[in-house]
Amino acid sequence: MWFDGFFEEVEGVLERVDDINKIVWVRERSNDLHKIDYEKITSVEFID
């Protein structure tokens, strides 16, 4: 999946969603883990 936010673009797999802190965790192919404020996500695209 491709996550596009105000200041960050991340390509990876949705790891988990933290509803309390409003954070989405995304795991990249390089195994890096990114956290994104889900209120700032502007688009999500499925990729092959």
CHARMM-style PDB file with segment names, atoms N, HN, CA, C and O in Angstrom:
ATOM      1  N   MET     1       0.846  -1.169   0.000  1.00  0.00      PROA
ATOM      2  CA  MET     1       0.000   0.000   0.000  1.00  0.00      PROA
ATOM      3  C   MET     1       0.891   1.231   0.000  1.00  0.00      PROA
ATOM      4  O   MET     1       2.009   1.214   0.516  1.00  0.00      PROA
ATOM      5  N   TRP     2       0.380   2.275  -0.579  1.00  0.00      PROA
ATOM      6  HN  TRP     2      -0.528   2.289  -0.998  1.00  0.00      PROA
ATOM      7  CA  TRP     2       1.090   3.547  -0.636  1.00  0.00      PROA
ATOM      8  C   TRP     2       0.317   4.529   0.231  1.00  0.00      PROA
ATOM      9  O   TRP     2      -0.854   4.802  -0.033  1.00  0.00      PROA
ATOM     10  N   PHE     3       0.964   5.064   1.266  1.00  0.00      PROA
ATOM     11  HN  PHE     3       1.915   4.842   1.480  1.00  0.00      PROA
ATOM     12  CA  PHE     3       0.337   6.019   2.171  1.00  0.00      PROA
ATOM     13  C   PHE     3       0.919   7.394   1.892  1.00  0.00      PROA
ATOM     14  O   PHE     3       2.137   7.571   1.908  1.00  0.00      PROA
ATOM     15  N   ASP     4       0.074   8.346   1.641  1.00  0.00      PROA
ATOM     16  HN  ASP     4      -0.915   8.203   1.627  1.00  0.00      PROA
ATOM     17  CA  ASP     4       0.515   9.707   1.344  1.00  0.00      PROA
ATOM     18  C   ASP     4      -0.040  10.632   2.418  1.00  0.00      PROA
ATOM     19  O   ASP     4      -1.252  10.720   2.618  1.00  0.00      PROA
ATOM     20  N   GLY     5       0.869  11.319   3.105  1.00  0.00      PROA
ATOM     21  HN  GLY     5       1.853  11.247   2.942  1.00  0.00      PROA
ATOM     22  CA  GLY     5       0.468  12.273   4.132  1.00  0.00      PROA
ATOM     23  C   GLY     5       0.974  13.657   3.796  1.00  0.00      PROA
ATOM     24  O   GLY     5       1.553  13.870   2.731  1.00  0.00      PROA
ATOM     25  N   PHE     6       0.763  14.590   4.689  1.00  0.00      PROA
ATOM     26  HN  PHE     6       0.293  14.417   5.555  1.00  0.00      PROA
ATOM     27  CA  PHE     6       1.187  15.963   4.437  1.00  0.00      PROA
ATOM     28  C   PHE     6       2.693  16.069   4.236  1.00  0.00      PROA
ATOM     29  O   PHE     6       3.144  16.793   3.348  1.00  0.00      PROA
ATOM     30  N   PHE     7       3.466  15.370   5.033  1.00  0.00      PROA
ATOM     31  HN  PHE     7       3.099  14.782   5.754  1.00  0.00      PROA
ATOM     32  CA  PHE     7       4.919  15.510   4.974  1.00  0.00      PROA
ATOM     33  C   PHE     7       5.639  14.199   4.701  1.00  0.00      PROA
ATOM     34  O   PHE     7       6.870  14.166   4.722  1.00  0.00      PROA
ATOM     35  N   GLU     8       4.916  13.129   4.449  1.00  0.00      PROA
ATOM     36  HN  GLU     8       3.916  13.156   4.432  1.00  0.00      PROA
ATOM     37  CA  GLU     8       5.549  11.821   4.349  1.00  0.00      PROA
ATOM     38  C   GLU     8       4.813  10.945   3.347  1.00  0.00      PROA
ATOM     39  O   GLU     8       3.583  10.950   3.286  1.00  0.00      PROA
ATOM     40  N   GLU     9       5.574  10.194   2.565  1.00  0.00      PROA
ATOM     41  HN  GLU     9       6.573  10.190   2.614  1.00  0.00      PROA
ATOM     42  CA  GLU     9       5.014   9.179   1.680  1.00  0.00      PROA
ATOM     43  C   GLU     9       5.700   7.868   2.023  1.00  0.00      PROA
ATOM     44  O   GLU     9       6.928   7.801   2.061  1.00  0.00      PROA
ATOM     45  N   VAL    10       4.919   6.829   2.274  1.00  0.00      PROA
ATOM     46  HN  VAL    10       3.921   6.884   2.244  1.00  0.00      PROA
ATOM     47  CA  VAL    10       5.462   5.543   2.695  1.00  0.00      PROA
ATOM     48  C   VAL    10       4.824   4.445   1.861  1.00  0.00      PROA
ATOM     49  O   VAL    10       3.610   4.438   1.662  1.00  0.00      PROA
ATOM     50  N   GLU    11       5.636   3.520   1.375  1.00  0.00      PROA
ATOM     51  HN  GLU    11       6.622   3.525   1.537  1.00  0.00      PROA
ATOM     52  CA  GLU    11       5.146   2.344   0.668  1.00  0.00      PROA
ATOM     53  C   GLU    11       5.432   1.144   1.547  1.00  0.00      PROA
ATOM     54  O   GLU    11       6.581   0.903   1.917  1.00  0.00      PROA
ATOM     55  N   GLY    12       4.395   0.386   1.886  1.00  0.00      PROA
ATOM     56  HN  GLY    12       3.462   0.581   1.585  1.00  0.00      PROA
ATOM     57  CA  GLY    12       4.604  -0.778   2.729  1.00  0.00      PROA
ATOM     58  C   GLY    12       3.298  -1.446   3.104  1.00  0.00      PROA
ATOM     59  O   GLY    12       2.260  -1.221   2.482  1.00  0.00      PROA
ATOM     60  N   VAL    13       3.371  -2.268   4.129  1.00  0.00      PROA
ATOM     61  HN  VAL    13       4.215  -2.450   4.635  1.00  0.00      PROA
ATOM     62  CA  VAL    13       2.237  -3.058   4.606  1.00  0.00      PROA
ATOM     63  C   VAL    13       1.712  -2.433   5.895  1.00  0.00      PROA
ATOM     64  O   VAL    13       2.484  -2.058   6.777  1.00  0.00      PROA
ATOM     65  N   LEU    14       0.399  -2.328   5.988  1.00  0.00      PROA
ATOM     66  HN  LEU    14      -0.228  -2.632   5.272  1.00  0.00      PROA
ATOM     67  CA  LEU    14      -0.211  -1.821   7.212  1.00  0.00      PROA
ATOM     68  C   LEU    14       0.094  -2.792   8.343  1.00  0.00      PROA
ATOM     69  O   LEU    14      -0.309  -3.954   8.288  1.00  0.00      PROA
ATOM     70  N   GLU    15       0.793  -2.332   9.357  1.00  0.00      PROA
ATOM     71  HN  GLU    15       1.120  -1.389   9.402  1.00  0.00      PROA
ATOM     72  CA  GLU    15       1.198  -3.163  10.491  1.00  0.00      PROA
ATOM     73  C   GLU    15       0.118  -3.155  11.572  1.00  0.00      PROA
ATOM     74  O   GLU    15      -0.318  -4.212  12.030  1.00  0.00      PROA
ATOM     75  N   ARG    16      -0.309  -1.962  11.973  1.00  0.00      PROA
ATOM     76  HN  ARG    16       0.045  -1.104  11.601  1.00  0.00      PROA
ATOM     77  CA  ARG    16      -1.371  -1.843  12.980  1.00  0.00      PROA
ATOM     78  C   ARG    16      -1.887  -0.410  13.015  1.00  0.00      PROA
ATOM     79  O   ARG    16      -1.267   0.511  12.482  1.00  0.00      PROA
ATOM     80  N   VAL    17      -3.043  -0.250  13.659  1.00  0.00      PROA
ATOM     81  HN  VAL    17      -3.546  -0.997  14.092  1.00  0.00      PROA
ATOM     82  CA  VAL    17      -3.659   1.062  13.831  1.00  0.00      PROA
ATOM     83  C   VAL    17      -3.879   1.268  15.322  1.00  0.00      PROA
ATOM     84  O   VAL    17      -4.474   0.423  15.993  1.00  0.00      PROA
ATOM     85  N   ASP    18      -3.401   2.385  15.834  1.00  0.00      PROA
ATOM     86  HN  ASP    18      -2.919   3.071  15.289  1.00  0.00      PROA
ATOM     87  CA  ASP    18      -3.573   2.757  17.235  1.00  0.00      PROA
ATOM     88  C   ASP    18      -4.667   3.823  17.286  1.00  0.00      PROA
ATOM     89  O   ASP    18      -4.405   5.001  17.043  1.00  0.00      PROA
ATOM     90  N   ASP    19      -5.895   3.402  17.603  1.00  0.00      PROA
ATOM     91  HN  ASP    19      -6.108   2.445  17.800  1.00  0.00      PROA
ATOM     92  CA  ASP    19      -7.032   4.327  17.615  1.00  0.00      PROA
ATOM     93  C   ASP    19      -6.940   5.357  18.738  1.00  0.00      PROA
ATOM     94  O   ASP    19      -7.431   6.476  18.590  1.00  0.00      PROA
ATOM     95  N   ILE    20      -6.328   4.998  19.842  1.00  0.00      PROA
ATOM     96  HN  ILE    20      -5.930   4.089  19.962  1.00  0.00      PROA
ATOM     97  CA  ILE    20      -6.235   5.922  20.972  1.00  0.00      PROA
ATOM     98  C   ILE    20      -5.327   7.102  20.631  1.00  0.00      PROA
ATOM     99  O   ILE    20      -5.683   8.254  20.879  1.00  0.00      PROA
ATOM    100  N   ASN    21      -4.152   6.815  20.061  1.00  0.00      PROA
ATOM    101  HN  ASN    21      -3.863   5.879  19.859  1.00  0.00      PROA
ATOM    102  CA  ASN    21      -3.188   7.865  19.724  1.00  0.00      PROA
ATOM    103  C   ASN    21      -3.291   8.326  18.273  1.00  0.00      PROA
ATOM    104  O   ASN    21      -2.543   9.208  17.851  1.00  0.00      PROA
ATOM    105  N   LYS    22      -4.215   7.734  17.503  1.00  0.00      PROA
ATOM    106  HN  LYS    22      -4.822   7.017  17.846  1.00  0.00      PROA
ATOM    107  CA  LYS    22      -4.464   8.082  16.095  1.00  0.00      PROA
ATOM    108  C   LYS    22      -3.198   7.953  15.250  1.00  0.00      PROA
ATOM    109  O   LYS    22      -2.823   8.865  14.513  1.00  0.00      PROA
ATOM    110  N   ILE    23      -2.552   6.794  15.377  1.00  0.00      PROA
ATOM    111  HN  ILE    23      -2.856   6.053  15.976  1.00  0.00      PROA
ATOM    112  CA  ILE    23      -1.321   6.517  14.638  1.00  0.00      PROA
ATOM    113  C   ILE    23      -1.490   5.243  13.823  1.00  0.00      PROA
ATOM    114  O   ILE    23      -2.045   4.254  14.303  1.00  0.00      PROA
ATOM    115  N   VAL    24      -1.007   5.277  12.586  1.00  0.00      PROA
ATOM    116  HN  VAL    24      -0.556   6.080  12.196  1.00  0.00      PROA
ATOM    117  CA  VAL    24      -0.960   4.108  11.716  1.00  0.00      PROA
ATOM    118  C   VAL    24       0.499   3.687  11.609  1.00  0.00      PROA
ATOM    119  O   VAL    24       1.367   4.513  11.330  1.00  0.00      PROA
ATOM    120  N   TRP    25       0.770   2.404  11.831  1.00  0.00      PROA
ATOM    121  HN  TRP    25       0.064   1.732  12.058  1.00  0.00      PROA
ATOM    122  CA  TRP    25       2.125   1.865  11.712  1.00  0.00      PROA
ATOM    123  C   TRP    25       2.234   1.125  10.388  1.00  0.00      PROA
ATOM    124  O   TRP    25       1.416   0.253  10.093  1.00  0.00      PROA
ATOM    125  N   VAL    26       3.245   1.469   9.584  1.00  0.00      PROA
ATOM    126  HN  VAL    26       3.910   2.177   9.823  1.00  0.00      PROA
ATOM    127  CA  VAL    26       3.446   0.884   8.261  1.00  0.00      PROA
ATOM    128  C   VAL    26       4.834   0.264   8.201  1.00  0.00      PROA
ATOM    129  O   VAL    26       5.823   0.911   8.543  1.00  0.00      PROA
ATOM    130  N   ARG    27       4.908  -1.005   7.760  1.00  0.00      PROA
ATOM    131  HN  ARG    27       4.104  -1.531   7.481  1.00  0.00      PROA
ATOM    132  CA  ARG    27       6.184  -1.722   7.626  1.00  0.00      PROA
ATOM    133  C   ARG    27       6.619  -1.681   6.172  1.00  0.00      PROA
ATOM    134  O   ARG    27       5.906  -2.170   5.295  1.00  0.00      PROA
ATOM    135  N   GLU    28       7.804  -1.091   5.903  1.00  0.00      PROA
ATOM    136  HN  GLU    28       8.383  -0.693   6.615  1.00  0.00      PROA
ATOM    137  CA  GLU    28       8.352  -1.037   4.549  1.00  0.00      PROA
ATOM    138  C   GLU    28       8.993  -2.372   4.190  1.00  0.00      PROA
ATOM    139  O   GLU    28       9.207  -3.220   5.056  1.00  0.00      PROA
ATOM    140  N   ARG    29       9.298  -2.553   2.902  1.00  0.00      PROA
ATOM    141  HN  ARG    29       9.124  -1.864   2.198  1.00  0.00      PROA
ATOM    142  CA  ARG    29       9.961  -3.786   2.454  1.00  0.00      PROA
ATOM    143  C   ARG    29      11.338  -3.945   3.077  1.00  0.00      PROA
ATOM    144  O   ARG    29      11.819  -5.065   3.250  1.00  0.00      PROA
ATOM    145  N   SER    30      11.976  -2.826   3.415  1.00  0.00      PROA
ATOM    146  HN  SER    30      11.585  -1.916   3.275  1.00  0.00      PROA
ATOM    147  CA  SER    30      13.292  -2.871   4.065  1.00  0.00      PROA
ATOM    148  C   SER    30      13.168  -3.229   5.545  1.00  0.00      PROA
ATOM    149  O   SER    30      14.169  -3.262   6.260  1.00  0.00      PROA
ATOM    150  N   ASN    31      11.951  -3.496   6.004  1.00  0.00      PROA
ATOM    151  HN  ASN    31      11.138  -3.470   5.422  1.00  0.00      PROA
ATOM    152  CA  ASN    31      11.612  -3.872   7.368  1.00  0.00      PROA
ATOM    153  C   ASN    31      11.618  -2.685   8.329  1.00  0.00      PROA
ATOM    154  O   ASN    31      11.476  -2.871   9.538  1.00  0.00      PROA
ATOM    155  N   ASP    32      11.781  -1.464   7.807  1.00  0.00      PROA
ATOM    156  HN  ASP    32      11.897  -1.312   6.825  1.00  0.00      PROA
ATOM    157  CA  ASP    32      11.672  -0.273   8.648  1.00  0.00      PROA
ATOM    158  C   ASP    32      10.206  -0.060   9.007  1.00  0.00      PROA
ATOM    159  O   ASP    32       9.315  -0.307   8.195  1.00  0.00      PROA
ATOM    160  N   LEU    33       9.970   0.396  10.221  1.00  0.00      PROA
ATOM    161  HN  LEU    33      10.694   0.597  10.881  1.00  0.00      PROA
ATOM    162  CA  LEU    33       8.614   0.649  10.700  1.00  0.00      PROA
ATOM    163  C   LEU    33       8.406   2.158  10.806  1.00  0.00      PROA
ATOM    164  O   LEU    33       9.201   2.858  11.434  1.00  0.00      PROA
ATOM    165  N   HSD    34       7.336   2.653  10.188  1.00  0.00      PROA
ATOM    166  HN  HSD    34       6.691   2.084   9.678  1.00  0.00      PROA
ATOM    167  CA  HSD    34       7.026   4.083  10.212  1.00  0.00      PROA
ATOM    168  C   HSD    34       5.702   4.296  10.916  1.00  0.00      PROA
ATOM    169  O   HSD    34       4.787   3.480  10.804  1.00  0.00      PROA
ATOM    170  N   LYS    35       5.606   5.402  11.644  1.00  0.00      PROA
ATOM    171  HN  LYS    35       6.349   6.065  11.735  1.00  0.00      PROA
ATOM    172  CA  LYS    35       4.315   5.763  12.225  1.00  0.00      PROA
ATOM    173  C   LYS    35       3.846   7.063  11.590  1.00  0.00      PROA
ATOM    174  O   LYS    35       4.620   8.002  11.402  1.00  0.00      PROA
ATOM    175  N   ILE    36       2.559   7.094  11.265  1.00  0.00      PROA
ATOM    176  HN  ILE    36       1.931   6.332  11.418  1.00  0.00      PROA
ATOM    177  CA  ILE    36       1.951   8.241  10.604  1.00  0.00      PROA
ATOM    178  C   ILE    36       0.686   8.617  11.377  1.00  0.00      PROA
ATOM    179  O   ILE    36      -0.118   7.752  11.724  1.00  0.00      PROA
ATOM    180  N   ASP    37       0.523   9.890  11.638  1.00  0.00      PROA
ATOM    181  HN  ASP    37       1.177  10.593  11.356  1.00  0.00      PROA
ATOM    182  CA  ASP    37      -0.710  10.398  12.236  1.00  0.00      PROA
ATOM    183  C   ASP    37      -1.832  10.173  11.224  1.00  0.00      PROA
ATOM    184  O   ASP    37      -1.820  10.774  10.149  1.00  0.00      PROA
ATOM    185  N   TYR    38      -2.799   9.317  11.553  1.00  0.00      PROA
ATOM    186  HN  TYR    38      -2.809   8.829  12.426  1.00  0.00      PROA
ATOM    187  CA  TYR    38      -3.778   8.951  10.526  1.00  0.00      PROA
ATOM    188  C   TYR    38      -4.733  10.068  10.158  1.00  0.00      PROA
ATOM    189  O   TYR    38      -5.428   9.966   9.147  1.00  0.00      PROA
ATOM    190  N   GLU    39      -4.791  11.121  10.938  1.00  0.00      PROA
ATOM    191  HN  GLU    39      -4.226  11.205  11.759  1.00  0.00      PROA
ATOM    192  CA  GLU    39      -5.610  12.270  10.547  1.00  0.00      PROA
ATOM    193  C   GLU    39      -4.928  13.095   9.461  1.00  0.00      PROA
ATOM    194  O   GLU    39      -5.576  13.921   8.818  1.00  0.00      PROA
ATOM    195  N   LYS    40      -3.629  12.883   9.247  1.00  0.00      PROA
ATOM    196  HN  LYS    40      -3.103  12.212   9.769  1.00  0.00      PROA
ATOM    197  CA  LYS    40      -2.888  13.626   8.229  1.00  0.00      PROA
ATOM    198  C   LYS    40      -2.715  12.842   6.935  1.00  0.00      PROA
ATOM    199  O   LYS    40      -2.117  13.346   5.984  1.00  0.00      PROA
ATOM    200  N   ILE    41      -3.233  11.614   6.885  1.00  0.00      PROA
ATOM    201  HN  ILE    41      -3.719  11.205   7.657  1.00  0.00      PROA
ATOM    202  CA  ILE    41      -3.139  10.818   5.658  1.00  0.00      PROA
ATOM    203  C   ILE    41      -4.087  11.416   4.623  1.00  0.00      PROA
ATOM    204  O   ILE    41      -5.281  11.577   4.876  1.00  0.00      PROA
ATOM    205  N   THR    42      -3.539  11.741   3.456  1.00  0.00      PROA
ATOM    206  HN  THR    42      -2.570  11.610   3.250  1.00  0.00      PROA
ATOM    207  CA  THR    42      -4.357  12.350   2.404  1.00  0.00      PROA
ATOM    208  C   THR    42      -4.841  11.334   1.382  1.00  0.00      PROA
ATOM    209  O   THR    42      -5.875  11.547   0.748  1.00  0.00      PROA
ATOM    210  N   SER    43      -4.105  10.216   1.204  1.00  0.00      PROA
ATOM    211  HN  SER    43      -3.265  10.043   1.719  1.00  0.00      PROA
ATOM    212  CA  SER    43      -4.557   9.175   0.280  1.00  0.00      PROA
ATOM    213  C   SER    43      -3.852   7.864   0.576  1.00  0.00      PROA
ATOM    214  O   SER    43      -2.752   7.838   1.129  1.00  0.00      PROA
ATOM    215  N   VAL    44      -4.509   6.772   0.194  1.00  0.00      PROA
ATOM    216  HN  VAL    44      -5.402   6.793  -0.256  1.00  0.00      PROA
ATOM    217  CA  VAL    44      -3.951   5.425   0.319  1.00  0.00      PROA
ATOM    218  C   VAL    44      -4.233   4.717  -0.994  1.00  0.00      PROA
ATOM    219  O   VAL    44      -5.368   4.716  -1.472  1.00  0.00      PROA
ATOM    220  N   GLU    45      -3.197   4.108  -1.583  1.00  0.00      PROA
ATOM    221  HN  GLU    45      -2.275   4.109  -1.195  1.00  0.00      PROA
ATOM    222  CA  GLU    45      -3.355   3.391  -2.849  1.00  0.00      PROA
ATOM    223  C   GLU    45      -2.856   1.965  -2.689  1.00  0.00      PROA
ATOM    224  O   GLU    45      -1.847   1.724  -2.026  1.00  0.00      PROA
ATOM    225  N   PHE    46      -3.567   1.017  -3.298  1.00  0.00      PROA
ATOM    226  HN  PHE    46      -4.386   1.212  -3.837  1.00  0.00      PROA
ATOM    227  CA  PHE    46      -3.113  -0.368  -3.346  1.00  0.00      PROA
ATOM    228  C   PHE    46      -2.173  -0.519  -4.528  1.00  0.00      PROA
ATOM    229  O   PHE    46      -2.458  -0.019  -5.616  1.00  0.00      PROA
ATOM    230  N   ILE    47      -1.048  -1.206  -4.324  1.00  0.00      PROA
ATOM    231  HN  ILE    47      -0.817  -1.612  -3.440  1.00  0.00      PROA
ATOM    232  CA  ILE    47      -0.079  -1.419  -5.396  1.00  0.00      PROA
ATOM    233  C   ILE    47       0.179  -2.902  -5.560  1.00  0.00      PROA
ATOM    234  O   ILE    47      -0.092  -3.689  -4.652  1.00  0.00      PROA
ATOM    235  N   ASP    48       0.698  -3.286  -6.710  1.00  0.00      PROA
ATOM    236  HN  ASP    48       0.918  -2.647  -7.447  1.00  0.00      PROA
ATOM    237  CA  ASP    48       1.010  -4.700  -6.972  1.00  0.00      PROA
ATOM    238  C   ASP    48       2.417  -5.024  -6.548  1.00  0.00      PROA
ATOM    239  OT1 ASP    48       2.858  -6.165  -6.691  1.00  0.00      PROA
TER     240      ASP     48
END
